[in-house]
Amino acid sequence: MIERNRIRVVNVARNTVKQLAEDTSEAVYLVVEEHGQAVYVDHVLGDRGVQTHGRLGTRMPLHGLASGKAILAYLPDKRIEEILNRHGLPKQTSNTITARQTLYEKLEKTRERGYAVNEQEANVGTRAVGAPILVDEEVIASIAVAGPANRITRNRLKDEVAGKILAAANEIEIMMQR
């Protein structure tokens, strides 16, 4: 059932991904976890969107992405440990989380507020916010908005983009229930 949901989520989420890119004018990504890594399965660039390394099919470490942390936060503890034991916490930038305790603290904060943040951890100069897509209490994907840190400021992220990302994730979850 999980594999079918992963394939289905791309089709179900397409219009929401497009709308979110239009609403934020930034890049929007749909990501799934596969073999302990983030895999980009869809993306749309808004009017001012900047293409990062998030091209379709690209695999990235989960811990350095807002979308990846959004997924990790909702995986069972045993699965998180398996992923960390297999892939570690490779450093991508000077801001990348490389300590397990720090990652666990970020995952807890993600669960508390419902979204994850990437503070230039995968690309210097890029900030992102991501939310999980949950079906029957299982994380099947995540959706993220990414852009230049000078446009996606911490205030804009908190005051505008986080609410839009949570609404988009919720919309996709509702459509996945049908």
Secondary structure, 3 states (H helix, E strand, C coil): CHHHHHHHHHHHHHHHHHHHHHHHCCEEEEEEEECCEEEEEEEEECCCCCCCCCCCCCEEEHHHCHHHHHHHCCCCHHHHHHHHHHHCCCCCCCCCCCCHHHHHHHHHHHHHHCCEEEECCCCCCEEEEEEEEEECCEEEEEEEEEEECCCCCHHHHHHHHHHHHHHHHHHHHHHHHC
